[in-house]
Amino acid sequence: MARPHRAATSRPVPKGGRSGGANRPAQRLAELGLTLPAPPQPVASYLPAVETGRLLFVSGMLPLQQGTMLHPGRLGDGVTVEEGVLAARQAALNGLAVVAAVAGTLDRVVKVVRVNGYVASAASFTQQPAVMNGASDLLVSVFGPGGRHSRVAVGVAVLPLNAPVELDLVVELHPSRARPRPGSRFRR
């Protein structure tokens, strides 16, 4: 029987963040031509994220861009795999905006632990993993080896607000006394 992959043990992040400017998540985002959006506000009665110990649990993120749903509908029923990949990438970017708001900076992320992905799918659609690669590939691009994670990618009949994808994240944070950015509505 194959052994599961064992992640490297967490190591502290130097006081100024990761060593070397090229390793900083904000710089990697800029190199990808991306900027963090404003963290999306909850669409119902829940917190965007909860920090407990060194783990941050980010609630379900939708692919909203400036308040508009990116590629609404179901995969295999009007939404293409390519559009789904872009939607998953946007949902992950929104998740990173919440992480940055709660943690104070993406530099506190030691490891992306888990991504749960939900893909609104027609009954015959079976490419959910390919769609969720849009999120997974972004996380690896931003955090390098620390962005590799365990994942679930499942098909569902419908998602809130006619979203094509929804995902939630679990990330490990470097301990810090950093507080959320001034003006952030998110509290621990």
HELIX and SHEET records of a PDB file:
HELIX    1   1 GLY A   21  ASN A   23  5                                   3    
HELIX    2   2 PRO A   25  GLU A   31  1                                   7    
HELIX    3   3 VAL A   81  ALA A  103  1                                  23    
HELIX    4   4 LEU A  106  ARG A  108  5                                   3    
HELIX    5   5 GLN A  128  PHE A  143  1                                  16    
HELIX    6   6 GLY A  144  GLY A  147  5                                   4    
HELIX    7   7 PRO A  160  ASN A  162  5                                   3    
SHEET    1   A 5 ALA A  49  THR A  52  0                                        
SHEET    2   A 5 LEU A  55  MET A  61 -1                                        
SHEET    3   A 5 VAL A 165  LEU A 173 -1                                        
SHEET    4   A 5 VAL A 109  ALA A 120 -1                                        
SHEET    5   A 5 SER A 150  VAL A 156  1                                        
SHEET    1   B 2 LEU A  64  GLN A  65  0                                        
SHEET    2   B 2 THR A  68  MET A  69 -1                                        
SHEET    1   C 2 ARG A  74  LEU A  75  0                                        
SHEET    2   C 2 GLY A  78  VAL A  79  1                                        
END                                                                             
